[in-house]
């Protein structure tokens, strides 16, 4: 098939004609035959979509949050860049997110309660727990993992939330911890907009009982 224009060469792989064609001696039927291959078909056949998912940031806090104290539920999320909102129908099954909060914490044997929310919907509730620092300020870290198990409207969608909380006293490196987990398959709804928020509430009002966050990042890990 010497001296044939590209348009008259037989096509080796199926695909719509491209402006970019690859010319190869491709032995499909007999040796020595020259074929044209649409570039789109070539990339589909020999360069499939990778199975890995990139990790990327969604939100980063750029300043301290308000100092939270007392018996009123308040957010521990400060201002930042990016977004904490997933639009309606923006989730896929298997989507996994990690939120990390770091800041300072003090408690004079008072109870604490953490709520993780999407708008007004409670994704996870730690219940009351006590991390006593004797009224001394310590470093605190809260790590949260979210896995979308199913999507749809309320009662069809499901999200698993796991939280790990640790405090470290800088003077003697005393470590305390608390963990909680919740599966919300009743009120979570992926067909509506979801905006993440984390709140804190103390059981008593005390001048030495408070929390503030200095770092808050949200990343998509799958």
Buried (B, 14 or more C-beta within 10 A) or exposed (E): EEEEEEEEBEEBBEBEEBEEBBEEEBEEEEEEBBBBBBEBBBEBEEEEEEEEEEEEEBBEBEEBBEEBBBEEBBBBBBEBEBEBBBEEEEBEEEBBBBBBBBBBBBBBBBBBBBBBBBBEBBBBBBEEBEBBBEBBBBBBBBBBBBBBBBBBEBEEBBBBBBBBBBBBBEEEEEEBEBEBEBBBBEEBBBBBBBEBBBBBBBBEEBEBBBBBBBBBBBBBBB
